Amino acid sequence: MLELLAPLIGLLAGILGSMFGLGGGFLMVPLLNIAGVSMKIAVGTSAAAIFFNAISATIAYARYGYIAYRAGLLISITASVSAYVGALLTRYIDVDTLRIIFGTILILVAIRVASTREKSGSSQLHKAIQWGIKTYATLLGGGILAGLASGLLGVGGGVVNVPLLTHLGAAMHVAVATSSMAITLTSVSSAVTHYTLGNIDMVLLALLVPMLIIGAQVGARIARRTRSQTLRRGFAVVLVFIAVRMILKGLGYQVP
């Protein structure tokens, strides 16, 4: 049964992960768990699979000229380090309380993202981020937060990356594309960590990856043809889904 479900899960996660710059783990983990995969293996295998989704999306968005490379690199540099620190901190911090707080913040962020209006048109799409000391500091700090959230709470860095980039003035399409690039770089360390812990099912990974790659291409194409405001609202809906799941887990509910 899983042999049939895994490619479908990969396709759906690939499309939505690419569309919203989230990598797809937010959907893969609960769906795999519902399909009968243990949570530990679902998380570990998803962490490895995200790399393939993100790199496929990055290639697609690079063709469209949407990626702000400097911003993506700055975010990923600090996120790669802080994700490891976040994983270590789980031994000393009440993660459930953090889930409730962070989930509540994500709902507020979702409301802000959805309600912010963005002018349409190519001039707005290719509007450059205004570079200065404050921008560099914000991106590096955002990378730290994205990595900590990933390591501590098991959420993808895209939930921080995309709102952060739009806050700095990037168009929604650029923010999604740049987040995909950043996730490509940061997902490597997460995948290696889970591999050393024995949390990756290589057969399951092989079932997921081909459709994740295809889904990422489809998702990037859909995003390209989607109005910015519609993309914002879609991202906000996904963010609320992630936030509610996180809050319920923090409250002790056994959600997948």
C-alpha positions in Angstrom: 0.0 0.0 0.0 2.8 2.4 0.9 4.4 1.7 -2.5 1.3 3.3 -4.1 0.8 6.1 -1.5 4.4 7.3 -1.2 4.7 8.6 -4.8 1.4 10.4 -4.5 2.5 12.0 -1.2 5.8 13.0 -2.9 3.9 14.6 -5.8 1.5 16.6 -3.6 4.3 17.7 -1.2 6.5 18.6 -4.1 3.9 20.8 -5.7 2.9 22.7 -2.5 6.5 22.8 -1.1 7.8 24.4 -4.3 4.8 26.8 -4.6 5.3 28.2 -1.2 9.0 27.8 -0.6 8.5 25.4 2.3 10.3 22.2 1.1 7.3 20.0 1.5 8.1 18.4 4.9 5.0 20.1 6.5 2.9 17.7 4.4 5.1 14.7 4.0 5.6 14.0 7.7 1.9 13.9 8.8 0.8 12.0 5.6 3.5 9.4 5.9 2.6 9.0 9.6 -1.0 8.5 8.7 0.1 5.9 6.1 1.7 3.9 8.9 5.3 5.1 8.9 6.7 5.7 12.4 7.1 9.4 13.3 10.9 9.1 13.7 11.3 7.5 10.2 8.8 9.9 8.7 10.7 13.0 10.0 14.1 11.6 9.1 13.1 10.4 5.6 11.3 13.7 4.9 14.3 15.7 6.0 16.4 13.9 3.4 13.7 14.1 0.7 13.3 17.9 1.2 16.7 18.4 -0.4 15.5 16.9 -3.7 12.3 19.0 -3.7 14.2 22.2 -2.9 16.9 21.7 -5.4 14.4 21.0 -8.2 12.4 24.1 -7.2 15.6 26.1 -7.1 16.5 25.1 -10.7 13.0 26.0 -11.9 13.0 29.4 -10.2 16.5 30.1 -11.4 15.3 29.8 -14.9 12.6 32.4 -14.2 15.2 34.7 -12.7 13.3 34.9 -9.4 16.1 34.1 -6.9 17.8 36.7 -4.7 21.0 34.7 -4.4 22.8 36.9 -1.9 19.8 36.9 0.5 19.4 33.1 0.2 23.1 32.5 1.0 23.1 34.8 4.0 20.0 33.1 5.5 21.4 29.6 4.9 24.8 30.3 6.4 23.4 31.0 9.9 20.5 28.6 9.6 22.9 25.7 9.0 24.7 26.3 12.3 21.7 27.3 14.4 19.7 24.2 13.3 22.3 22.0 14.9 22.3 24.2 18.1 18.5 24.0 18.2 18.6 20.2 18.0 21.0 20.1 21.0 18.8 22.5 23.0 15.8 20.1 22.9 17.5 18.3 25.8 17.2 21.4 28.0 14.1 23.4 26.9 10.4 22.7 27.3 9.7 22.2 23.6 5.9 21.9 24.0 5.7 25.4 25.4 7.8 26.7 22.5 5.5 25.0 20.1 2.5 26.8 21.5 4.2 30.2 21.5 5.7 29.8 18.0 2.5 28.4 16.6 0.6 31.4 17.9 3.2 33.8 16.3 2.9 31.9 13.0 -0.9 32.5 12.9 -0.3 36.3 13.5 2.4 36.2 10.7 -0.1 34.4 8.4 -2.6 37.1 9.0 -0.1 39.8 8.2 1.2 38.1 5.0 -2.4 37.6 3.7 -3.5 41.1 4.4 -0.4 42.9 2.9 -1.2 44.1 -0.6 1.5 43.9 -3.2 1.4 45.7 -6.6 1.4 43.4 -9.5 3.7 43.6 -12.5 7.3 42.8 -13.5 8.7 46.1 -12.1 7.5 45.1 -8.6 8.6 41.4 -9.1 12.2 42.4 -9.8 12.3 45.1 -7.2 15.7 44.8 -5.5 16.1 44.4 -1.8 17.6 47.6 -0.4 21.0 46.5 0.9 22.6 48.0 4.0 23.9 47.0 7.4 20.3 46.6 8.7 19.4 44.2 5.9 22.5 42.1 6.4 21.8 41.9 10.1 18.1 41.1 9.5 18.9 38.2 7.1 21.6 36.7 9.3 19.3 37.0 12.4 16.4 35.5 10.4 18.6 32.6 9.4 19.4 32.0 13.1 15.7 32.0 13.9 14.9 29.7 10.9 17.6 27.2 12.0 16.5 27.2 15.6 12.9 26.7 14.7 14.0 23.8 12.5 16.2 22.2 15.1 14.0 22.8 18.1 10.5 22.3 16.6 11.0 20.3 13.4 9.5 22.9 11.1 11.1 23.9 7.8 12.9 27.2 7.6 10.5 28.5 5.0 8.0 29.5 7.6 10.6 32.1 8.6 12.3 32.7 5.3 9.3 33.8 3.2 7.8 36.3 5.7 11.3 37.7 6.4 12.0 38.3 2.7 8.7 39.9 2.0 9.2 42.1 5.1 12.5 43.3 3.5 10.6 44.3 0.3 11.0 41.2 -1.9 8.0 40.3 -4.0 6.2 37.1 -2.9 7.4 35.1 -5.9 11.0 36.2 -5.2 10.6 35.3 -1.5 9.3 31.8 -2.3 12.1 31.2 -4.8 14.9 32.4 -2.5 13.5 30.4 0.4 13.7 27.3 -1.8 17.4 28.0 -2.5 18.1 28.5 1.2 16.4 25.3 2.1 18.5 23.4 -0.5 21.6 24.5 1.4 20.4 24.0 4.9 18.6 20.7 4.3 22.0 18.9 3.7 23.1 19.1 7.3 19.7 17.9 8.5 19.7 15.0 6.1 23.2 13.9 7.2 22.2 14.1 10.8 19.2 11.9 10.4 21.2 9.4 8.3 23.8 9.0 11.0 20.9 8.4 13.5 19.4 5.7 11.3 16.2 7.6 10.8 16.0 7.4 7.0 14.3 4.6 5.2 16.2 4.4 1.9 13.4 2.4 0.1 10.8 5.0 1.1 13.1 7.8 0.1 13.5 6.2 -3.3 9.7 6.1 -3.7 9.3 9.8 -2.7 12.1 11.5 -4.6 11.1 11.1 -8.3 7.7 12.6 -7.7 9.0 15.2 -5.4 11.3 16.4 -8.2 8.5 16.4 -10.7 6.1 18.1 -8.2 8.6 20.8 -7.6 8.8 21.7 -11.3 5.0 21.7 -11.5 4.7 23.8 -8.3 7.1 26.4 -9.6 5.2 26.7 -12.9 1.9 27.1 -11.0 3.5 29.7 -8.8 4.8 31.6 -11.8 1.3 31.8 -13.2 -0.4 32.7 -9.9 -1.1 36.3 -8.9 1.0 37.6 -6.0 -1.9 38.2 -3.7 -3.3 34.7 -4.4 0.1 33.2 -3.6 0.2 35.2 -0.4 -3.2 33.9 0.7 -2.3 30.4 -0.1 0.9 30.6 1.8 -1.0 32.0 4.8 -3.4 29.1 4.7 -0.5 26.6 4.8 1.1 28.6 7.6 -2.0 28.4 9.7 -2.2 24.6 9.0 1.4 24.2 10.3 0.7 26.5 13.3 -2.4 24.7 14.4 -0.7 21.3 14.1 2.2 22.7 16.2 0.0 24.1 18.9 -2.0 20.9 19.2 1.2 18.9 19.6 2.4 21.4 22.2 -0.9 20.9 24.1 -0.3 17.1 24.1 -2.6 16.0 21.4 -1.3 13.0 19.4 -1.6 14.6 16.0 0.3 13.1 13.0 
